[in-house]
């Protein structure tokens, strides 16, 4: 079997693009992959064109070797654009191998270790009362792991403005009230989307009683592990870090030095299933569970479910289809076959490959449109992290 074509489909789903990749073979077996580098789809598609030039004619079953060729074929290895392109191709190659052998992708990764993949829900609100109401709605519907977003002050009426100190003061108050309302059993966390600095994060955590949060996701940027290391000494909340990390080498200091407590690996950015399995092994050696980031396309969701099925150290998968979610869509016309959530979990699929199909004819009718850039500003006119 030989690779005969690699095609990219940047398609608009819901409120943003998804970059779907198809790898075709001379035996009629094809595989679907997805890149998770949102808002830079054309850059990733360009990298895929470079890889296409030497991948056509190669054996798609030689997945590990092709990964090495893609990663090491240029002098400047790595980087999020290249690893996102490698991820999409690598996932598609696993889909091909599963279909060719008639087995689910997780069988290629060592076999199934669980029957279902637990997920967490995300919610937010305009007031503490509404936040408590939303959390109770989730709990009543069987969700036991809940992630919230940050609160926004009533005086902040411009969505383009973000003032960290105002946010942490209000968010800490709401989360303290939320924990008191729902009790100690539900898992509760928050994503600060790297919008704080070290001092702001420490102040935020110190404003809440110990035990309020079970995890704090991405409070600061990830470029400097030493910054997280300093922060680790100042707070006692478990960290969930990793959605911006694009290789096992990037994950290494966070795992080896005890900086993170949940590995927020993104299969569609880290280098696909080949690299994700290596990160999972490193995390297992340090008693750290995976808590994957999900760019929310059905292909990445399916790939992550197969990863979760095959590793021992797994916590929860991110999904955005809970009763409190708004504005996140899974297009059934573009993805007529996809994994289906049952309550707060995905049953581990039994069919060959990933278990996802994509309507490329419908996708070909779309014209690419750019996602709006996500700029956030302080009141003094300076830029802050989006």
Buried (B, 14 or more C-beta within 10 A) or exposed (E): BEBBEBBBBBBBBEEBBBBBBBBBBEEEBBBBBBBBBBEBBEBBBEBBEBBBEEBBEBEBBEBEEBBEBBBEEEEEEBEBBBBBBBBBBBBBBBBBBBBBEEBBBBBBBEEBBBEBBBBBBBBBBEEBEBBBBBBBBBBEEEBBBBBBBBBBBEEBEEEEBBBBEBBBBBBBBBBBBBBEBBEEEBBBBBBBBBBBBBEBBBBBBBBBEEEBBBBBBBBBBBEEBEBBBEBBEEBEBBBBBBBBBBBBEBBBBBBEBBBBBBBBBBBBBBBBBBBBBBBBEBBBEBEBBBBBBBBBBBBBBBBBBBBBBBBEBBBBBBBBBBEBBEEBEBBEEBBEBBBEBEEBBBBBBEEBBBBBBBBBEBBEEEEEEEEEEEEBBEEEEEEBBE
